[in-house]
Amino acid sequence: METLRSALAQGGRSIDEIEMIGGTRATFSSDDSCADLGAAMAPIAEQWQQGYTTFAIKPSQYIDDPADLDTFLRDVVRRADGLV
């Protein structure tokens, strides 16, 4: 991050001018399981402290049934609020 910050400053720009996009890394315990959302979202707290403000999460890694999407999204927001 410091390299990026420094290069931008040399060019007369600020890192505050660009959108920092973080994300999750899904880990699957088997070929037919969904990833653990809590474990995947844990690094968001550190990413937030580093200046990331937008986070990408792919629902299909964490749920199998589209009918669960509303519940999933509420859970993501609740967890994110607790991390930042």
N, C-alpha and C positions, 0 to 999 in steps of 0.2 A: 504494500500500500504506500509505503514511503517513497518508493521509486516512482510510482504513478503521481503522487502528490508533488514531488520535486519536479518531474518532467512537465507537468501542467503549469506549475509556477514559473518555470523557465520560459514557457510559451505565453506567459501573461494570463494564464487561466487559473481557475481554482477548482479543486476537487468538488466543491460545493455546487458547481455548475452542472455536474453530470449525475445521472441517476445510477445509484449503486444497486445492483440486483443480486440478491443472494438466493439460496435455495436449500433444499433438503436432499439428503442421500438415503434412499430407501435400501433397507437390508431385508432380504427374504430368508426365512428359516427353511423353506422348502420350495419346490417347483410350483406348488399350487396354493401357496399361502399369500396373504397380504402382508405388507410391511407394517412395522410398529410405528405409528404416527408420533408417539411421544419421544421415542429414541431418535427418530429422524429430525424432529423439530428442535431438539436440545441445542444444536449449534447456532440456532437463530439468535440467542442472547449475545453470543460473542460477535456474530456478524453485525448485529445492531450496534454494538459498541464500536465497531470498526467503521461505521458510517453507512452501512447498507440500510435502505429504507423500503425496498420492495423485495418480496420473496415469492419464488415460484414453487408451487406444490402441484404435483400431478395426481389428481384424485384416484385414478385407476390403479395406482400403486398401493393404495390403502383401503379401498373398498371394491367389492365385486359387483354389487347390485346398484344400479343407477337410482333406485328408490331410496337408497341411503345417503344420497348426495346432500340433501338439506341438513341432515344431522351431522354429517361429516364436516360441512362448511362451518356450522356453528361450533363444532369441536375445535377446528383449526383456529378460529377467531378467539375462542376462550383460551386456548393454549398460548397463542401468540401474545395476547394481553398479559398473561402471566410471565412471559419471558422478557418483555421490553418495558 
